[in-house]
Amino acid sequence: MAGTWGGDDVERVRERVTELVAGLPGVGSEESFGHVSFLLGRKRLAWLLVDHHGDGRLALCVKAPPGELETLLAADPVRYFRPAYVRHWVGADLMAAEPDWAELGSLLEQAWRLTAGKRAVAAYDARVRAPEGESG
């Protein structure tokens, strides 16, 4: 099943997601079988999935706390979906509607917080909340 997107769309979306995770400490990426995995160490935070098992979607799947998927599905069932094979993850169809990049950035940060240790989260919060000109 082919999606209504092409290689340029995949590259544009990949660049945008990479920008969103760039500010999250320790996050790297790994490409495998045409998909991109975003990792903190060896723990996966998100997948950029390209026509996963022929589903026709260009999608971002993000680790989430229990209940997050249901909340997003209730608010916008066109944009969000339940990813196959994983529990407590949110799927966002990036071509079904214009992506809400601010919301996706928040979901990625939330996934990072779920995965990072308490000290890493505290250091990140101190750095992000520090007044301009100060370093933490």
Secondary structure, DSSP 8 states (H G I E B T S, - for coil): ---S--HHHHHHHHHHHHHHHTTSTTEEEEEETTEEEEEETTEEEEEEEESGGG---EEEEEE--TTHHHHHHHH-TTTEE--TT-SSEEEEETTTS---HHHHHHHHHHHHHHHS-HHHHHHHHHHHHS-TT---
